Amino acid sequence: MTDLASTLGEVLGNVPDRSWPDDRLLTACRGGDQRAWEALVAKYQSLVYSIPYRYGATADDAADIFQAVWMDLYRELPHLRNAEALRSWLATVAGRRSLRWKRGLQRRGEVDLPDEDRDEPENAAPLAPEVMAEVERDQAVREAIANLPERCRELVQLLFLKDPPISYGEVAAHFGLATGSIGFIRGRCIRKLQKALEERGLRPS
């Protein structure tokens, strides 16, 4: 595709990105669109990575589990017709892969599993319902932030997700704005985020 055609595709919303709904991304992936696959991975990479870390995986082991989960999804693509179940499917598969990894450590004597994990059958749900709910809620928040207008998205990430937190002065310098204007913009962006969360069935406390 030429640069002009690619730009036109972006303007018309024809280039897959993480803002696309899951059913649209999955359909494009089944059609062999590599950009749709990349967008799908980008959309859910934080969710998938968060599961092995809950099991105590190192960065290298989490990366291996991450790759295995996406290979599982690639093989499952022709059969996964319920797009609404994708988020739960990814969390469940990541949980099973993570538990299998931890059981491998236990067999080698590198870690001691709790009795409930040691005795679970291989096809058991690896995440407790409350953990699954938390994982899915966190993903919904990520998607709400990702779909904000660009400046709001960046502002929210700088003010609330930066570690360590940064000051209003630093945020203002980043945007080339007066420090006093950040509070107003912050309030407007928070309202947009609250609306996006409510559309996903989440009510901020």
Contacts in CASP RR format, 6 or more apart in sequence:
PFRMAT RR
TARGET T0000
AUTHOR 0000-0000-0000
METHOD contacts of the structure
MODEL  1
MTDLASTLGEVLGNVPDRSWPDDRLLTACRGGDQRAWEALVAKYQSLVYS
IPYRYGATADDAADIFQAVWMDLYRELPHLRNAEALRSWLATVAGRRSLR
WKRGLQRRGEVDLPDEDRDEPENAAPLAPEVMAEVERDQAVREAIANLPE
RCRELVQLLFLKDPPISYGEVAAHFGLATGSIGFIRGRCIRKLQKALEER
GLRPS
6 15 0 8 1.000
9 15 0 8 1.000
15 35 0 8 1.000
16 24 0 8 1.000
16 25 0 8 1.000
16 28 0 8 1.000
16 33 0 8 1.000
16 35 0 8 1.000
16 36 0 8 1.000
16 38 0 8 1.000
16 39 0 8 1.000
17 39 0 8 1.000
18 39 0 8 1.000
18 40 0 8 1.000
18 42 0 8 1.000
18 43 0 8 1.000
18 143 0 8 1.000
18 146 0 8 1.000
19 146 0 8 1.000
19 147 0 8 1.000
20 28 0 8 1.000
20 36 0 8 1.000
20 39 0 8 1.000
21 83 0 8 1.000
22 40 0 8 1.000
22 83 0 8 1.000
22 84 0 8 1.000
22 86 0 8 1.000
22 87 0 8 1.000
23 83 0 8 1.000
25 36 0 8 1.000
25 39 0 8 1.000
25 40 0 8 1.000
25 43 0 8 1.000
26 40 0 8 1.000
26 77 0 8 1.000
26 80 0 8 1.000
26 83 0 8 1.000
26 86 0 8 1.000
28 35 0 8 1.000
28 36 0 8 1.000
29 36 0 8 1.000
29 37 0 8 1.000
29 40 0 8 1.000
29 77 0 8 1.000
30 77 0 8 1.000
30 78 0 8 1.000
37 74 0 8 1.000
41 70 0 8 1.000
43 143 0 8 1.000
43 146 0 8 1.000
44 86 0 8 1.000
44 87 0 8 1.000
44 90 0 8 1.000
44 139 0 8 1.000
45 66 0 8 1.000
46 138 0 8 1.000
46 139 0 8 1.000
46 142 0 8 1.000
47 87 0 8 1.000
47 90 0 8 1.000
47 91 0 8 1.000
47 94 0 8 1.000
47 135 0 8 1.000
47 138 0 8 1.000
47 139 0 8 1.000
47 142 0 8 1.000
48 65 0 8 1.000
48 66 0 8 1.000
48 69 0 8 1.000
48 70 0 8 1.000
48 90 0 8 1.000
48 91 0 8 1.000
48 94 0 8 1.000
49 62 0 8 1.000
49 66 0 8 1.000
50 135 0 8 1.000
50 138 0 8 1.000
51 65 0 8 1.000
51 91 0 8 1.000
51 94 0 8 1.000
51 95 0 8 1.000
51 97 0 8 1.000
51 98 0 8 1.000
51 127 0 8 1.000
51 135 0 8 1.000
52 61 0 8 1.000
52 62 0 8 1.000
52 65 0 8 1.000
52 66 0 8 1.000
52 94 0 8 1.000
52 95 0 8 1.000
52 97 0 8 1.000
52 98 0 8 1.000
52 101 0 8 1.000
53 62 0 8 1.000
54 98 0 8 1.000
54 131 0 8 1.000
55 95 0 8 1.000
55 98 0 8 1.000
55 99 0 8 1.000
55 101 0 8 1.000
55 102 0 8 1.000
56 102 0 8 1.000
57 65 0 8 1.000
57 98 0 8 1.000
57 101 0 8 1.000
57 102 0 8 1.000
61 101 0 8 1.000
64 101 0 8 1.000
65 94 0 8 1.000
65 97 0 8 1.000
65 98 0 8 1.000
65 101 0 8 1.000
66 94 0 8 1.000
68 97 0 8 1.000
69 90 0 8 1.000
69 93 0 8 1.000
69 94 0 8 1.000
69 97 0 8 1.000
72 93 0 8 1.000
72 97 0 8 1.000
73 80 0 8 1.000
73 89 0 8 1.000
73 90 0 8 1.000
73 93 0 8 1.000
76 89 0 8 1.000
80 86 0 8 1.000
80 89 0 8 1.000
87 136 0 8 1.000
87 139 0 8 1.000
88 132 0 8 1.000
88 136 0 8 1.000
91 127 0 8 1.000
91 132 0 8 1.000
91 135 0 8 1.000
91 136 0 8 1.000
92 125 0 8 1.000
92 126 0 8 1.000
92 127 0 8 1.000
92 132 0 8 1.000
95 126 0 8 1.000
95 127 0 8 1.000
96 122 0 8 1.000
96 126 0 8 1.000
98 126 0 8 1.000
99 117 0 8 1.000
99 120 0 8 1.000
99 126 0 8 1.000
100 122 0 8 1.000
102 111 0 8 1.000
102 113 0 8 1.000
102 117 0 8 1.000
103 113 0 8 1.000
103 117 0 8 1.000
103 118 0 8 1.000
105 111 0 8 1.000
106 112 0 8 1.000
106 113 0 8 1.000
106 118 0 8 1.000
120 126 0 8 1.000
125 132 0 8 1.000
127 135 0 8 1.000
137 202 0 8 1.000
140 197 0 8 1.000
140 200 0 8 1.000
140 201 0 8 1.000
140 202 0 8 1.000
141 197 0 8 1.000
141 202 0 8 1.000
143 200 0 8 1.000
144 193 0 8 1.000
144 196 0 8 1.000
144 197 0 8 1.000
144 199 0 8 1.000
144 200 0 8 1.000
144 202 0 8 1.000
145 153 0 8 1.000
145 156 0 8 1.000
145 157 0 8 1.000
145 161 0 8 1.000
145 193 0 8 1.000
145 196 0 8 1.000
146 153 0 8 1.000
147 153 0 8 1.000
147 196 0 8 1.000
148 156 0 8 1.000
148 189 0 8 1.000
148 192 0 8 1.000
148 193 0 8 1.000
148 196 0 8 1.000
149 192 0 8 1.000
151 175 0 8 1.000
151 185 0 8 1.000
151 189 0 8 1.000
152 185 0 8 1.000
152 188 0 8 1.000
152 189 0 8 1.000
152 192 0 8 1.000
152 193 0 8 1.000
154 175 0 8 1.000
155 171 0 8 1.000
155 175 0 8 1.000
155 182 0 8 1.000
155 185 0 8 1.000
155 186 0 8 1.000
155 189 0 8 1.000
156 189 0 8 1.000
156 190 0 8 1.000
156 193 0 8 1.000
158 166 0 8 1.000
158 170 0 8 1.000
158 171 0 8 1.000
158 174 0 8 1.000
159 165 0 8 1.000
159 166 0 8 1.000
159 171 0 8 1.000
159 186 0 8 1.000
168 179 0 8 1.000
168 180 0 8 1.000
168 182 0 8 1.000
168 183 0 8 1.000
169 179 0 8 1.000
169 182 0 8 1.000
171 182 0 8 1.000
172 178 0 8 1.000
172 179 0 8 1.000
172 180 0 8 1.000
172 181 0 8 1.000
172 182 0 8 1.000
175 182 0 8 1.000
177 185 0 8 1.000
194 204 0 8 1.000
197 203 0 8 1.000
197 204 0 8 1.000
END
